[in-house]
Amino acid sequence: MSFASELENLASLWDRGDLSQAEFEKAKERLLSGEVPEVSPTTEKSQP
């Protein structure tokens, strides 16, 4: 996702009330600093 799209998504979440002002500011700062959100892949363990 592009920088602008990420910022628009954050703003949308904040507008809907899904993020508090503090959460929005923290996420925006992380985005502006170039940090990539941590994504942990989900893996299913196969049963023998």
Secondary structure as UniProt FT lines:
FT   HELIX           3..16
FT   HELIX           21..32
FT   TURN            33..34
//
